[in-house]
Amino acid sequence: MKKYFRPLVVTSVVLIYLIIIAGAVVRMTGSGMGCPDWPKCFGYYIPPTEESQIQWKPNHEYEKGFIVIVDEELRIATKDFTSSSSYETSNWEPYTKHDYAKFNVWHTWIEYINRLVTVVSGIPILLMFILSLWFWKEKRKIPLYAGLTIIAMAFQAWLGKIVVDSNLLPLRITVHMLVAFIILAILLYILFLTKKETATFKISSTFKNILFFSAVLTLIQVALGTQVRQYVDEQIKMVGELAKSQWLDPPTMNFYIHRSFSILIVLINLWLLWYNNKMRLGLSKLNWVIALIGLEAFTGILMYYFDFPFLSQPLHLVISSLLFGVQFYILLEVFKKKGLNTENLK
């Protein structure tokens, strides 16, 4: 059974990245409120495909929890019933968690797919936890962190509900994203614990400290980026989705700090790569870091100077999550020299 564990961890990591990608697409398209309730969508397990499905109709069967739009307001069925020829308020009550009452089939299905990806990702994580119990006597960290992943996923699902109920409050969206990063970090640590032990080199404390500092700078950069994104979201509400040239007009101080920080990040990581090659430390993933930083800077330039081209926003977020994952794994390689021999996984 142990031989299946590591592939399940890898699958879980891939699916977490798919969740991040799906969330980025949801935010780019403004589809976060495509489903006004959670976990269902307008009270359905499979969301509606046309607006007529969520409009009140006479002589129609409704189940408790179904949501309709009446007079541009959401109404939720209080019981199972069949409607009469006229709308009866006794069968309905206002949906009070928020006042967003619009239907866009594309937004609805984009948000639904986002939720579906999250649910599907829970399957390999649950299987991973079950298989991790085989390591209890050998290395207890593995089942403990696998269990922590289950808890974090449950918390992330609850956060999804809170985000919808708040009508996409920017701060809660940011926390939702950061929790995804935490889940990713836990899974990468589990993956590292099952890594075959390899020869290590003595690495100077200066290199370790600068490497850690570079990872912290990346997290700060991500946090600053979320602040810029919140500002963009507010601008979109004011000037509209079509006025892309005004989304960062005028730029905020956070934007200028975010842009300037990128220069420092590039310089530090170039030094790390130079030192790694000079001392032959074998940290080949530093090449990935430089490549990802270059792509991150490129998408940032596209957004600011070319008015947010299609897919530039989700790509910017996804690349930052990939960068975080690679840097975190390099930190594990540098600060944790021992892994679990894969001979024990067979």
N, C-alpha and C positions, 0 to 999 in steps of 0.2 A: 504493500500500500504506500510505503514511503516514497517509492519512485515516482508516484503520480503527484506528489505534493508540490515540488518546485514548478512543474508546468502549470499547476493551478494558480500558484502565486503570480507567475508571469501573465497568465490570462487575466487575473484580477487587476494587475497593473495596467494592462492594455485597456480594459473596460473602464477603469477610472479615468484614463485619458479620453476615452470616448464620451464619458459623462461631461468632462470639462469642455470638449469640443461641442457637444450638444448644447450645453449651457451658454457657450459663447455665441452660437448661432441664434439661440432664443433671444439673447440680449441684443444682438445685432439687428434682428428683425422686429424687435419690440413685441415678441410673442409671449412674454411672461404671464400676461393675464388672458391668454387664449382660452384657458380653463379657469373659470372664476372660483371654483371650489377645489378641495383636495381631500382624499386621493382621487375621487371620481371627477368627471368633467361634465358640468351641467347636470349632475346626478346620474350620468351614464358611465358604465365601465368602458364602453367603446364610444368615443365622442361623436356628436352630430356632424353630418356632412353638409347640411344646408340649414339656412336660418329658419325655415318653416318648422323644423323639429323643436325649436326652443321658443316658438310663439304659441300663445294660448290658443287652443282649438276647442270648439264645442263637441260634445259627445265623443270624447277621447279618454282613453284609460291612462291615468297617471299613477306612478308609484311614489311612495314617500321619499322625499329627498330630490325629486326631479325639480329642475330649475327652469323657469321661463322668464322672458322679458316682457313686461307689461308697462306701458307708458314710460318707456326708457328706464325702468327700474327692474331689479331682479326680484323674483318671487319664488319661494321654495315650497313645495307641497308638504303639508303637515301629516298626510296619511295617504293610503291607497284609496283611490276613488275614480269614478267616471264623471267627467264634467257634463253639466247640463247645457242648455242652449245659451246661457248667459254666464258670465264670469261671477263666481261666488267667492267673496273674500274670506269666508270661513274655512275654505280649503287651503288657503295659502297664508304665508306670512312673509314679511320683507326679509331679504337676505342682508343682514346688518354688518357682516364682517368687513365689507367695503362697498363702495357705491359705483364700481366699474361695471357698466351694463352695455357691453358691445359684443357683437359677434363677427369674427373674421375667420372663415374656414381654414385659411392658411395658418394663421396664428394659433388656432385651436389645435391643429394637427402637429405643428412644429413643437408646441409645448407638450402634447401627448407623447410624441416620440421621445422627447427628452425624459419624460417620466418613465417610459417603457425601458429605455436604456438603463436607467437607474435600477429598476426592478430586476432586469436581466443580470446586471452586474452583481447583484446580491447572491445569485445562485453559486457561482464558483467560489465566492468568498465564504459562503456557508459550508460548502464541501471542503474548502481549504481548512476551515476551523475543525471540522470533524476529523480529517486526516492528521491534523496537527497533534491530536491527542496521542498518537503513536510515539511522539517524541517526548512525552511527559517525563519519563525516567531519564532519558538521555540528555535532553536540553530543554528545560522548562520554559525558557524564554520564548520558544517558538509557539506553544499553545497559548501562553499568556498574551503575547502580542496579536495572535490570531483572534483571540477572544476580544481584545481591545478594538480590533478592526470591526467586528460585528457591532459592538457598542457605538463606535464612531459612525458607522453606516446608518444605524437606527437614529442617531442624533441628527445626521444629515437629512434623513427623510423628514424628521420633525421640523427641521429648519426650513425645508421646502414648503411645508404647510404654512409656517409663520410668514415666509416671504410673500406667498400668495395672499394670505389674510391681510397683510399690511399694504396691499396694492403696490408691491415692488418698492418698498422703502429702500433707498440706496445703501444705507449702512448694513441692512440685513442681507442684501445681495452680496456685499463684500465679505461678510462673515461666512456666508454660504460657500463662497469660493475658497476662502482660507481653510475651511474645514476639509474641503476636497484635497487641498495641498497636504494637510495633516494626515489624511487617510493614505495618500500616496507615499508619504514619508514612512509610515508604519509598514506598508507593504514592501517598500524597498529595503527596509531594515530586516524584515523576515527573509526576503530574497538573499540578502547578504549573509544572514546566519546560516543559510544552506549552501553557501558558496564553497567550492573546493579550495582547500588551503594551498596557497602558492608562496613562492619565495618572496621575501620582503627586503626592502632596502632601508637603511637608516636614513631617516628624513629629519632635517634640521627643524628646530622649534620655530625658527623664523618663517620657514616655508609653511608649516602647519598654521601658524597664526595668521599669515597673509591669506592663505586659502580659506580659513574660517571667516576672515574679514570680508573676503570677496563674496562669500555666500550670504553673509548678513547684508551686504550692499544690494545684492539681488533682491532679497526680501523687502528691503526699504524701497527699492525701485518699483517693485510690484505694488506695494502699498501706495506709493505716490501715483502710480498709474491708475489705481482704482479711484483715487481722488479726482484725477483728471477726467476719468470716465464718468463719474458722478456729475461733474460740471457739464460734460457733453450731454448727458441725459436731460439735465435741466434746460439746456439750450434747445434741445430738440423739442421739448414741450412748448417752448416760447416761440421759436421761429419755424417749426415744422420739420418733417423728415426730408423734404426736398431741398431745403436751404443749407446744404452741406458746407458751403463756404463760410457760413456764420456760426457753425458749431463750436469753433475755437476762436471766435472773434468777440471780444479780445481774449488773448491767452491769459491764464491765471498765473500767479507766482508758482503754484505747484507744478504747472506745466514747464516753466523755465528751469526749475530745480530738477524735475524729472529728466529733461533733456540734457542738462549739464552733468548730471550724475552718470549718464551713459558714457561720457568721455573717461571719467575716473574708472569705471568698471572695465572698459576696454583696456586701459593702460595696465591695470593691476593683473588682469588675466593674461595679457601678453607677456608680462614678466613671469608669471607662474609657468606658462608654456615654455619660455626660454630657459628657465631654471630646470624644469623637468627634463628638457632635452639635453641640457648641458651635463646634468648629474646622472642622466640615464635612469630615472626613477621608474620608468615604465607606466606612467599614468597616461595612457593613450586617450582616455576620455576627455582630457583637457583640449584636444583638437576639436571634439564635439562642442565643447563650451564656446570656443572662439567662433565656430561656424554658427552656432545658435545666436550668439550675441550679434554677429553680423546680420543675420536674418531679422532679428528683433529690431535693430536699428533701421534696417531697410523698410520694414512695414511701418515703423514710426514716421519715417520720412514720407512715405506714401500717404499716410493719413493727414499729416499736417500740410504738406506742400501740394498734394493732389486731391484734396477734398474727399478723404475717406472712400477710396475705391472699394468696389464690392469684395467682400471677404477679408479686407485688410484688418478690420477690428477683431474678428475671431482668431485670425492667424496670429495677431500680436499677442493675444492672451494665451493661445495654445503653445506658442513658441516659448513664452515666459515660463509656462508650467513644465515644458520639456527641459528648459535650462535649469530650473530648480531641481528637477529630478536627477539630472546628471551631476550637478554640483553636490547634491546631498549624498549620492552614491560614492563620489570621489572622497568626500569627507569620511565616510565609513571605511573606505579602503586605507586611508591615511591614519585614522585614529584607532581603528579596530583591526589589528593585524591577524587575528585568528578567525577562521570560519569553520563550518562544520564539514568534515570530509564527506564528499558525495558517495564514497564507498558505502557509507552507512545508510544511504537513501535507497539502496537496492533491496 
